[in-house]
Amino acid sequence: MGRWRKRALSFDEVVEFVKRIIQEMPLIPFLIPLILIVWAIERWVFSVTNWVPLIVAVWATRQYGTYQQQILVEDLNEKWKRVIQNTSAITPLEHCEWLNRLLMEVWPNFISPKLSIRFSAIVEKRLKHRKSRLIEKIELLEFSLGSSPPSLGLQGTSWSTSGDQKIMRLGFDWDTTDMSILLHAKLAKPMGTARIIINNLHIKGDLHLMPVLEGKAILYSFVSTPEVRIGVAFGSGGSQSLPATALPGVSSWLVKIFTDTLVKTMVEPRRRCYSLPAVDLRKKAVGGSIYVTVISASKLSRSYLRGNSVRRQQNSSTKGTLEELHTDKDLQTFVEVELEELTRRTDVRLGSSPTWNSTFNMVLHEETGIIRFHLYDSTPNSVKYDYLASCEIKMKYVADDSTTFWAIGPDSGVIAKHAFCGTEVEMVIPFEGAQSGELTVRLVLKEWQFSDGSHSLNSYHLSLQQSINGTSTVLARTGRKINITVVEGKDLIAKEKSGKCDPYVKLQYGKALQKTKSMHALNPIWNQKFEFDEIGGDEYLKIKCYNEDTFGDDHIGCARVNLEGLVEGSTWDVWVPLEKVNSGELRLQIEAVRVDDFDGSRGSTIGSGSGWIELILIEAKDLVAADLRGTSDPYVRAHYGNLKKRTKVVYKTLNPQWNQTLEFPDDGSPLVLYVKDHNDLLPTTSIGDCVVEYQRLPPNQRSDKWIPLQGVKRGEIHIQITRRVPELQKKSSLDSEPSLTRAHRISGQMKQTLVKFQSLIEDGNLEELSAALSEIESIEDTQEEYMIQLETEQMLLINKITELDQEVFSSSPSLSRMSSDN
């Protein structure tokens, strides 16, 4: 019944159902008039029974159920014939006890640790996106698959062929009780926290292994949905202990996530890929960019694509054929391309073989990806789009710096391609679940981005040498800044009816938030540069694009950029497509810069205890109105550790100017600014806050910043901040080169010049003699400067010794008594 409710009954299905009933029961045409006669007698003569309509309804329902069951059986038989009858065995059944014995030897110390690291990243990502309603936050603390390997081919293995494709079928049975997966979950109030421990796992099913690309890769999948059981135990969180019965839905939730993941990724006809490259460059791909071109489609038909029951029977009448051809000629379709949360649409084209030739710039955030193509029918004079069919292409980075593409072919076959970056790959893919229709696409993997900061195109040779030597150009993440320039945008969405757009961009990296100015164009040019302190832990740069509007800013797209592995000294210029919209791209220039050390110290330790923070609060602009009259009475409260200071109140304005200086002792505490609206009677109202990053600033250099306010729709504050270090201010500007090294250098230069001068006298070369004399004079000048520097350093050293002598004398009571006695 649930399946019937989800699917609306169409007119074609009703007509087909009536036709089949008439064919199977030829007495129906005579039975219907008889029912009408009986009804007339009951209505006007006498009452036969009140149960006749109910009996007829029950009979019709049973007939329709039988009809639907027959359709399902036909579909299964067609699929069975397609898979089984086209498959022929080429080897006898072989037992593989040797494989299981070998697996038991290498599993504990080699395969299990590597798979645990690999799967832990996948599981952690999946849990974040598929949380249960009972769980607010979940964190993966431990992941180990244990020492018990799965059993392969207990009933034997054999090779078979399906068309030109070779297939190996073997059983898979994994029943382990020594695995350890530890999750820390924050539960919905008032339940607190809990530790979820997965201590046993059972997976049983049959696997298909299909070698492709002449043995360079293997596609693998389960023949059908495997049997899955997960054992869950619960520990304590904090001081709270939760028994296993406290969360009855968690175990079923984990099983559902695991099973759904298997079904969507590796249950026929979905397949995963394992590459067998000849060269392993030992690089980890963290993202990439790809150009996807939707070229054309062919053999499109509404009846075959929508999956109606009409397609199961051939209509031999000429009238039906003409109607179907007429319908296909009027078909107006477009394709939606989807890669994770990034979607793009082609234009609408007419006919059963439309041509689009639309190219889109897509972005990957890991080493694998699935590009899905959804075909829609655009009905004229209607805002509703009818879904017709879908197909997909999977891609994966290969360790030899290439890419493997694969898809489901005709009759559940395999389409696989292999190419290096910059090489075009053209594929013709049939639509899934349809008897006709195929899509032609072209893919060009522009570049892969790696964790060592290199790229597969512009740094191939450098990356190859680094990978072979086992080194990396990435320096430590501490002490670096990320400079991000928002250059321009193109094809942004216009929310206004006039077609105008006033876009601006917000950048968020960690807790730091920056904002560009608003422009008045669909293809704006900002060229604004922002600076962020680098954050570890694979933190993404989050981008949000808005259209400024009087009654509330409109969201016109978002994106995220992986900043892992940026190399100092090189600028990454990239076009980033906006997600959750149909068009729009932003051009960013990203570079990592090392912050120089001063006095051998780094960060907030410079001058700690002897320096101070000088904060100048200059002004603010575009503040939100806190009063009914449309203005505010803003002031700023600065929190530095436990210290709190505030500015004066500027009345009745949204663009206040304070021009006040606040000072704090430099101890590395966080500096937070709270902009508030002053009120004499009621409590103050917050109109925004921001965090001021100052720890990485060079000493005694003023930094001028406009910082967007958080927690409100608009508003920025203008500040100047300086880390004052008096020791560096008093320090002499003498040459930092050590005295002994400089003395040896001057002496060596003098000796070389004298030798050269003597040889020139012997040769009698007067022109070069004059040049040598000028060199000797310059060396003498340098020597005089050096003597003056030594005298200055001597005086400073004597003064320092005198000061230390006085401090020691005053701090010693015995010495002070002796001096007073004398």
NUVEXLUM-164723 format. One record per residue (C-alpha): residue in three letters; x, z, y. Coordinates in steps of 0.25 Angstrom, whole numbers, padded with zeros to 4 digits, always signed. Layout:
N
alaXZY ...
//
This chain:
822
met+0000+0000+0000 gly+0012+0003+0009 arg+0017-0011+0008 trp+0004-0017+0011 arg+0002-0009+0024 lys+0016-0014+0029 arg+0012-0028+0027 ala+0001-0035+0034 leu-0008-0044+0026 ser-0007-0059+0032 phe-0018-0070+0031 asp-0009-0078+0022 glu-0008-0067+0012 val-0023-0065+0011 val-0025-0080+0009 glu-0015-0081-0002 phe-0020-0068-0008 val-0034-0075-0009 lys-0029-0088-0014 arg-0022-0081-0026 ile-0034-0072-0029 ile-0042-0085-0030 gln-0032-0092-0039 glu-0031-0080-0048 met-0046-0077-0049 pro-0054-0090-0048 leu-0067-0082-0049 ile-0065-0076-0035 pro-0072-0087-0027 phe-0085-0084-0036 leu-0083-0069-0035 ile-0083-0068-0020 pro-0097-0075-0019 leu-0102-0065-0030 ile-0097-0053-0022 leu-0104-0058-0009 ile-0117-0060-0017 val-0116-0046-0023 trp-0113-0040-0009 ala-0125-0047-0003 ile-0134-0042-0014 glu-0128-0028-0011 arg-0130-0029+0004 trp-0145-0035+0004 val-0151-0033-0010 phe-0146-0020-0016 ser-0132-0012-0017 val-0124-0016-0029 thr-0112-0006-0026 asn-0104+0000-0015 trp-0091-0002-0023 val-0090-0017-0023 pro-0082-0018-0009 leu-0072-0007-0014 ile-0070-0014-0028 val-0068-0028-0021 ala-0057-0021-0011 val-0050-0014-0023 trp-0050-0027-0031 ala-0044-0035-0019 thr-0034-0024-0016 arg-0029-0025-0031 gln-0028-0040-0031 tyr-0020-0040-0018 gly-0011-0029-0024 thr-0009-0038-0036 tyr-0006-0050-0027 gln+0005-0043-0020 gln+0011-0038-0033 gln+0012-0052-0038 ile+0019-0057-0025 leu+0029-0045-0027 val+0031-0049-0041 glu+0033-0064-0037 asp+0044-0060-0027 leu+0051-0051-0037 asn+0051-0062-0047 glu+0056-0072-0037 lys+0067-0063-0033 trp+0070-0060-0048 lys+0071-0075-0051 arg+0080-0077-0039 val+0090-0066-0043 ile+0089-0065-0058 gln+0087-0080-0063 asn+0097-0085-0054 thr+0107-0075-0059 ser+0115-0078-0072 ala+0125-0069-0079 ile+0139-0074-0080 thr+0146-0062-0087 pro+0141-0053-0098 leu+0138-0038-0095 glu+0151-0031-0093 his+0153-0016-0094 cys+0162-0010-0083 glu+0166+0004-0087 trp+0180+0001-0082 leu+0175-0001-0068 asn+0169+0013-0068 arg+0181+0019-0074 leu+0190+0012-0063 leu+0180+0017-0052 met+0181+0031-0057 glu+0196+0031-0055 val+0196+0025-0041 trp+0183+0031-0035 pro+0187+0045-0032 asn+0200+0042-0024 phe+0198+0028-0019 ile+0184+0022-0018 ser+0176+0035-0015 pro+0184+0039-0003 lys+0184+0025+0003 leu+0169+0023+0000 ser+0166+0037+0006 ile+0173+0034+0019 arg+0165+0020+0019 phe+0152+0026+0016 ser+0153+0038+0025 ala+0153+0029+0037 ile+0141+0021+0032 val+0133+0033+0029 glu+0136+0040+0042 lys+0131+0028+0050 arg+0119+0027+0041 leu+0115+0041+0042 lys+0116+0041+0058 his+0106+0029+0058 arg+0096+0034+0047 lys+0094+0049+0050 ser+0082+0056+0044 arg+0072+0062+0053 leu+0076+0076+0048 ile+0090+0074+0053 glu+0094+0073+0067 lys+0109+0071+0065 ile+0117+0068+0052 glu+0132+0068+0051 leu+0141+0064+0038 leu+0151+0075+0035 glu+0156+0071+0022 phe+0155+0059+0013 ser+0161+0058-0001 leu+0156+0049-0013 gly+0163+0058-0023 ser+0171+0055-0035 ser+0160+0049-0044 pro+0160+0034-0043 pro+0148+0025-0046 ser+0147+0018-0060 leu+0147+0003-0060 gly+0141-0006-0070 leu+0137+0004-0081 gln+0128-0006-0087 gly+0138-0017-0086 thr+0141-0028-0076 ser+0139-0043-0076 trp+0141-0055-0067 ser+0130-0065-0064 thr+0128-0077-0055 ser+0117-0080-0045 gly+0118-0094-0040 asp+0133-0095-0036 gln+0134-0080-0034 lys+0141-0071-0044 ile+0135-0057-0045 met+0140-0044-0053 arg+0129-0034-0057 leu+0133-0020-0060 gly+0127-0006-0060 phe+0129+0005-0050 asp+0127+0019-0053 trp+0133+0030-0044 asp+0129+0045-0047 thr+0138+0054-0040 thr+0136+0069-0038 asp+0150+0072-0031 met+0148+0065-0018 ser+0148+0072-0005 ile+0141+0067+0007 leu+0139+0078+0018 leu+0129+0076+0029 his+0127+0085+0041 ala+0113+0084+0046 lys+0106+0089+0059 leu+0092+0091+0055 ala+0079+0090+0064 lys+0075+0103+0070 pro+0074+0114+0066 met+0081+0111+0053 gly+0095+0112+0059 thr+0107+0105+0051 ala+0110+0103+0036 arg+0121+0097+0028 ile+0117+0086+0018 ile+0125+0084+0006 ile+0124+0072-0003 asn+0130+0076-0016 asn+0125+0065-0026 leu+0121+0051-0026 his+0115+0041-0036 ile+0115+0026-0035 lys+0111+0017-0046 gly+0109+0002-0046 asp+0114-0012-0049 leu+0125-0019-0040 his+0127-0034-0038 leu+0141-0038-0034 met+0143-0052-0028 pro+0157-0058-0025 val+0156-0067-0012 leu+0166-0075-0004 glu+0175-0079-0016 gly+0177-0064-0020 lys+0180-0059-0006 ala+0168-0050-0005 ile+0158-0044-0014 leu+0143-0042-0011 tyr+0137-0030-0018 ser+0122-0025-0019 phe+0112-0017-0027 val+0103-0026-0035 ser+0091-0017-0031 thr+0090-0004-0024 pro+0098+0007-0032 glu+0094+0020-0036 val+0099+0031-0026 arg+0099+0046-0026 ile+0106+0055-0017 gly+0108+0070-0019 val+0107+0078-0006 ala+0110+0093-0004 phe+0109+0101+0009 gly+0119+0111+0015 ser+0119+0120+0027 gly+0120+0116+0041 gly+0126+0127+0050 ser+0119+0140+0047 gln+0107+0133+0041 ser+0105+0130+0026 leu+0095+0119+0022 pro+0091+0118+0007 ala+0089+0104+0001 thr+0074+0105+0002 ala+0075+0107+0017 leu+0077+0092+0019 pro+0070+0084+0008 gly+0070+0071+0016 val+0085+0070+0017 ser+0088+0066+0003 ser+0078+0055+0003 trp+0083+0050+0017 leu+0097+0049+0012 val+0092+0041-0001 lys+0084+0032+0008 ile+0095+0029+0018 phe+0105+0026+0006 thr+0095+0017-0001 asp+0090+0010+0011 thr+0105+0007+0014 leu+0107+0001+0000 val+0095-0007+0001 lys+0098-0013+0015 thr+0113-0016+0011 met+0116-0018-0003 val+0103-0020-0012 glu+0100-0035-0015 pro+0100-0044-0008 arg+0108-0035+0002 arg+0123-0034-0001 arg+0135-0027+0004 cys+0149-0034+0004 tyr+0163-0029-0001 ser+0174-0038+0004 leu+0187-0040-0004 pro+0197-0045+0006 ala+0211-0050+0003 val+0216-0043+0015 asp+0213-0029+0020 leu+0217-0027+0035 arg+0213-0013+0034 lys+0204-0013+0047 lys+0191-0006+0049 ala+0181-0015+0057 val+0172-0007+0066 gly+0164-0018+0073 gly+0163-0033+0076 ser+0156-0044+0083 ile+0149-0056+0077 tyr+0142-0068+0083 val+0129-0071+0075 thr+0123-0085+0077 val+0109-0088+0072 ile+0109-0103+0070 ser+0096-0107+0063 ala+0086-0105+0052 ser+0080-0114+0042 lys+0068-0115+0033 leu+0060-0105+0041 ser+0045-0103+0037 arg+0035-0092+0041 ser+0029-0091+0027 tyr+0042-0090+0020 leu+0049-0080+0029 arg+0038-0070+0031 gly+0036-0068+0016 asn+0021-0071+0016 ser+0015-0073+0002 val+0012-0088+0006 arg+0026-0092+0003 arg+0025-0088-0012 gln+0016-0100-0014 gln+0018-0114-0011 asn+0006-0120-0003 ser+0005-0135-0008 ser-0005-0139+0003 thr-0001-0148+0014 lys-0008-0140+0024 gly+0000-0127+0021 thr+0013-0135+0022 leu+0010-0140+0035 glu+0005-0127+0040 glu+0018-0120+0035 leu+0027-0131+0042 his+0019-0130+0055 thr+0021-0115+0054 asp+0036-0117+0052 lys+0037-0126+0064 asp+0031-0116+0073 leu+0041-0105+0068 gln+0048-0098+0080 thr+0059-0089+0075 phe+0071-0081+0080 val+0081-0073+0073 glu+0085-0058+0077 val+0100-0055+0073 glu+0102-0040+0070 leu+0115-0033+0068 glu+0113-0018+0068 glu+0106-0015+0081 leu+0110-0028+0088 thr+0100-0039+0088 arg+0099-0052+0094 arg+0088-0063+0094 thr+0089-0078+0094 asp+0079-0087+0101 val+0066-0092+0095 arg+0067-0105+0088 leu+0056-0114+0083 gly+0054-0120+0069 ser+0058-0117+0054 ser+0073-0121+0057 pro+0076-0114+0070 thr+0090-0115+0076 trp+0094-0103+0086 asn+0110-0104+0087 ser+0110-0090+0093 thr+0123-0082+0093 phe+0123-0067+0095 asn+0135-0057+0097 met+0133-0046+0087 val+0142-0033+0086 leu+0145-0025+0073 his+0148-0010+0073 glu+0155-0009+0060 glu+0161-0018+0049 thr+0148-0023+0043 gly+0135-0028+0048 ile+0122-0035+0045 ile+0117-0046+0053 arg+0102-0048+0051 phe+0094-0060+0055 his+0079-0058+0057 leu+0070-0070+0059 tyr+0057-0069+0068 asp+0045-0078+0071 ser+0042-0078+0085 thr+0027-0081+0086 pro+0023-0088+0099 asn+0015-0080+0109 ser+0018-0067+0102 val+0028-0055+0105 lys+0029-0052+0090 tyr+0040-0058+0081 asp+0037-0060+0066 tyr+0048-0057+0057 leu+0051-0068+0047 ala+0064-0065+0039 ser+0078-0059+0040 cys+0092-0061+0034 glu+0106-0054+0036 ile+0121-0056+0036 lys+0130-0045+0032 met+0145-0045+0037 lys+0157-0036+0034 tyr+0171-0035+0039 val+0181-0038+0028 ala+0195-0032+0028 asp+0202-0045+0030 asp+0196-0046+0044 ser+0185-0056+0040 thr+0170-0054+0038 thr+0160-0056+0027 phe+0146-0061+0029 trp+0136-0061+0018 ala+0121-0063+0017 ile+0109-0065+0007 gly+0109-0079+0002 pro+0098-0087-0004 asp+0091-0081-0017 ser+0099-0068-0013 gly+0112-0075-0014 val+0124-0072-0006 ile+0129-0078+0007 ala+0143-0073+0011 lys+0153-0078+0021 his+0167-0073+0025 ala+0174-0076+0039 phe+0185-0070+0048 cys+0182-0067+0063 gly+0178-0079+0072 thr+0174-0087+0060 glu+0159-0093+0060 val+0151-0090+0047 glu+0138-0097+0046 met+0127-0092+0036 val+0114-0097+0031 ile+0105-0085+0027 pro+0091-0085+0020 phe+0081-0076+0026 glu+0079-0064+0016 gly+0066-0063+0009 ala+0061-0077+0013 gln+0061-0090+0004 ser+0065-0099+0016 gly+0073-0098+0029 glu+0087-0096+0031 leu+0096-0093+0044 thr+0109-0099+0048 val+0118-0090+0056 arg+0133-0090+0061 leu+0142-0078+0061 val+0155-0076+0069 leu+0162-0062+0067 lys+0169-0062+0081 glu+0178-0050+0078 trp+0179-0037+0071 gln+0183-0024+0078 phe+0192-0014+0070 ser+0194+0001+0071 asp+0209-0002+0075 gly+0204-0009+0088 ser+0207-0023+0083 his+0198-0035+0082 ser+0198-0045+0071 leu+0200-0057+0081 asn+0209-0053+0092 ser+0218-0043+0085 tyr+0219-0048+0071 his+0234-0049+0069 leu+0236-0035+0076 ser+0225-0029+0068 leu+0231-0035+0055 gln+0245-0029+0058 gln+0239-0016+0061 ser+0231-0015+0048 ile+0243-0019+0040 asn+0252-0008+0046 gly+0241+0002+0045 thr+0242+0005+0060 ser+0231+0004+0072 thr+0232+0002+0086 val+0222+0013+0089 leu+0227+0025+0096 ala+0221+0039+0096 arg+0207+0039+0102 thr+0210+0051+0111 gly+0215+0048+0125 arg+0209+0034+0126 lys+0198+0028+0135 ile+0189+0017+0132 asn+0187+0007+0144 ile+0174-0001+0143 thr+0171-0012+0153 val+0156-0017+0153 val+0159-0031+0157 glu+0146-0039+0157 gly+0133-0041+0149 lys+0125-0053+0145 asp+0111-0057+0140 leu+0105-0043+0144 ile+0090-0041+0142 ala+0082-0042+0155 lys+0071-0031+0154 glu+0064-0035+0167 lys+0054-0047+0168 ser+0062-0053+0179 gly+0074-0055+0169 lys+0083-0046+0177 cys+0092-0035+0172 asp+0100-0024+0178 pro+0109-0020+0166 tyr+0119-0008+0165 val+0126-0003+0153 lys+0128+0011+0148 leu+0141+0015+0140 gln+0141+0027+0131 tyr+0154+0031+0124 gly+0152+0045+0118 lys+0146+0054+0129 ala+0152+0046+0140 leu+0142+0036+0147 gln+0145+0025+0157 lys+0136+0015+0164 thr+0138+0002+0171 lys+0131-0002+0184 ser+0118-0011+0183 met+0119-0026+0185 his+0108-0036+0188 ala+0110-0047+0178 leu+0108-0050+0163 asn+0122-0054+0162 pro+0129-0042+0170 ile+0143-0040+0173 trp+0148-0026+0175 asn+0163-0025+0172 gln+0162-0010+0173 lys+0173-0002+0165 phe+0170+0012+0159 glu+0180+0022+0153 phe+0177+0031+0141 asp+0185+0041+0133 glu+0187+0036+0119 ile+0179+0044+0108 gly+0183+0044+0093 gly+0173+0044+0082 asp+0169+0029+0083 glu+0161+0031+0095 tyr+0153+0019+0100 leu+0151+0014+0114 lys+0136+0014+0116 ile+0131+0004+0126 lys+0117+0003+0133 cys+0113-0008+0142 tyr+0101-0005+0152 asn+0093-0013+0162 glu+0092-0005+0175 asp+0077-0003+0179 thr+0070+0005+0189 phe+0060+0011+0179 gly+0070+0014+0168 asp+0082+0006+0163 asp+0079-0003+0151 his+0088-0003+0139 ile+0093-0017+0136 gly+0103-0015+0125 cys+0114-0006+0119 ala+0126-0008+0110 arg+0138+0000+0104 val+0153-0003+0103 asn+0162+0002+0093 leu+0175+0007+0101 glu+0183+0011+0089 gly+0197+0006+0088 leu+0199+0001+0103 val+0214-0003+0105 glu+0221+0001+0118 gly+0225-0010+0127 ser+0215-0021+0123 thr+0201-0023+0128 trp+0189-0026+0119 asp+0180-0036+0126 val+0167-0037+0118 trp+0152-0042+0120 val+0143-0031+0115 pro+0129-0036+0111 leu+0117-0026+0115 glu+0109-0020+0104 lys+0094-0018+0103 val+0092-0030+0112 asn+0091-0045+0110 ser+0102-0049+0119 gly+0113-0043+0128 glu+0128-0041+0127 leu+0138-0033+0135 arg+0153-0036+0137 leu+0162-0024+0136 gln+0177-0023+0137 ile+0183-0011+0130 glu+0197-0005+0130 ala+0204+0008+0125 val+0214+0015+0135 arg+0223+0026+0132 val+0223+0037+0142 asp+0238+0040+0146 asp+0243+0054+0143 phe+0248+0062+0155 asp+0259+0073+0154 gly+0258+0072+0139 ser+0244+0077+0139 arg+0231+0070+0136 gly+0216+0072+0140 ser+0211+0085+0145 thr+0224+0093+0142 ile+0231+0087+0154 gly+0232+0098+0164 ser+0222+0107+0157 gly+0222+0121+0163 ser+0230+0116+0176 gly+0221+0104+0181 trp+0207+0102+0185 ile+0196+0092+0185 glu+0192+0086+0199 leu+0178+0080+0198 ile+0172+0073+0210 leu+0157+0071+0210 ile+0155+0059+0219 glu+0141+0054+0218 ala+0130+0049+0208 lys+0120+0038+0208 asp+0107+0033+0202 leu+0103+0047+0198 val+0089+0050+0192 ala+0079+0056+0201 ala+0075+0070+0198 asp+0065+0073+0209 leu+0051+0067+0211 arg+0056+0061+0224 gly+0065+0052+0216 thr+0078+0059+0220 ser+0087+0070+0215 asp+0096+0081+0220 pro+0108+0079+0212 tyr+0120+0088+0210 val+0131+0088+0199 arg+0134+0100+0190 ala+0148+0098+0183 his+0151+0106+0170 tyr+0165+0107+0166 gly+0166+0116+0154 asn+0161+0129+0158 leu+0162+0126+0173 lys+0150+0120+0181 lys+0151+0115+0195 arg+0141+0107+0203 thr+0140+0098+0216 lys+0131+0099+0228 val+0116+0094+0227 val+0113+0080+0234 tyr+0099+0080+0237 lys+0089+0068+0236 thr+0097+0057+0230 leu+0100+0049+0218 asn+0114+0045+0222 pro+0121+0059+0226 gln+0135+0060+0232 trp+0142+0073+0229 asn+0157+0071+0232 gln+0160+0084+0226 thr+0173+0089+0218 leu+0172+0098+0207 glu+0185+0104+0200 phe+0186+0109+0186 pro+0198+0115+0178 asp+0203+0104+0168 asp+0201+0110+0154 gly+0195+0098+0147 ser+0181+0102+0148 pro+0169+0092+0148 leu+0164+0088+0162 val+0149+0086+0163 leu+0141+0082+0175 tyr+0127+0086+0177 val+0119+0079+0188 lys+0107+0088+0192 asp+0095+0087+0201 his+0095+0100+0210 asn+0082+0107+0212 asp+0079+0120+0219 leu+0067+0125+0211 leu+0067+0118+0198 pro+0079+0117+0188 thr+0089+0106+0190 thr+0087+0092+0184 ser+0098+0085+0177 ile+0099+0070+0181 gly+0111+0067+0172 asp+0124+0071+0167 cys+0138+0065+0162 val+0151+0069+0156 val+0164+0066+0164 glu+0175+0062+0155 tyr+0188+0067+0162 gln+0198+0071+0150 arg+0205+0058+0149 leu+0207+0056+0164 pro+0222+0055+0169 pro+0226+0067+0177 asn+0225+0066+0192 gln+0218+0053+0192 arg+0204+0052+0198 ser+0193+0045+0189 asp+0181+0039+0196 lys+0168+0038+0187 trp+0153+0035+0188 ile+0147+0042+0176 pro+0132+0039+0171 leu+0124+0051+0170 gln+0118+0054+0156 gly+0104+0059+0152 val+0098+0051+0164 lys+0094+0036+0166 arg+0103+0034+0177 gly+0114+0040+0186 glu+0129+0040+0188 ile+0138+0050+0194 his+0151+0047+0201 ile+0163+0056+0199 gln+0178+0057+0201 ile+0186+0065+0192 thr+0201+0069+0191 arg+0209+0078+0182 arg+0219+0085+0191 val+0232+0089+0185 pro+0241+0096+0195 glu+0254+0096+0187 leu+0253+0080+0186 gln+0251+0080+0202 lys+0263+0088+0205 lys+0272+0081+0195 ser+0283+0072+0201 ser+0282+0057+0200 leu+0296+0056+0194 asp+0299+0046+0184 ser+0294+0051+0170 glu+0306+0045+0163 pro+0315+0056+0157 ser+0327+0059+0166 leu+0338+0057+0154 thr+0331+0044+0150 arg+0331+0039+0164 ala+0346+0043+0167 his+0350+0035+0154 arg+0342+0023+0159 ile+0349+0023+0173 ser+0363+0025+0167 gly+0361+0013+0157 gln+0356+0004+0168 met+0368+0007+0176 lys+0377+0004+0165 gln+0371-0009+0161 thr+0371-0013+0176 leu+0386-0010+0178 val+0390-0017+0165 lys+0382-0029+0170 phe+0388-0028+0184 gln+0402-0028+0178 ser+0400-0040+0170 leu+0394-0047+0182 ile+0407-0044+0190 glu+0416-0050+0179 asp+0407-0063+0179 gly+0407-0064+0194 asn+0392-0066+0195 leu+0389-0061+0209 glu+0374-0064+0209 glu+0371-0055+0197 leu+0381-0044+0203 ser+0372-0042+0215 ala+0360-0041+0205 ala+0368-0030+0197 leu+0372-0023+0210 ser+0357-0022+0213 glu+0354-0016+0199 ile+0364-0006+0201 glu+0359-0002+0214 ser+0345+0000+0208 ile+0350+0008+0197 glu+0357+0017+0207 asp+0344+0019+0215 thr+0337+0022+0202 gln+0348+0033+0199 glu+0346+0039+0213 glu+0331+0040+0210 tyr+0334+0046+0197 met+0344+0057+0203 ile+0333+0060+0213 gln+0323+0062+0202 leu+0332+0071+0195 glu+0334+0080+0207 thr+0319+0081+0209 glu+0317+0085+0195 gln+0329+0095+0196 met+0322+0101+0208 leu+0308+0102+0201 leu+0315+0108+0189 ile+0322+0118+0197 asn+0309+0122+0204 lys+0302+0123+0191 ile+0313+0132+0185 thr+0312+0141+0198 glu+0296+0142+0196 leu+0298+0146+0182 asp+0308+0156+0185 gln+0299+0162+0195 glu+0288+0163+0185 val+0296+0169+0175 phe+0302+0179+0185 ser+0288+0183+0190 ser+0282+0184+0176 ser+0293+0194+0171 pro+0291+0208+0175 ser+0305+0212+0171 leu+0311+0201+0180 ser+0302+0205+0191 arg+0307+0220+0190 met+0321+0216+0190 ser+0319+0207+0203 ser+0312+0219+0210 asp+0323+0229+0206 asn+0334+0220+0212 
//
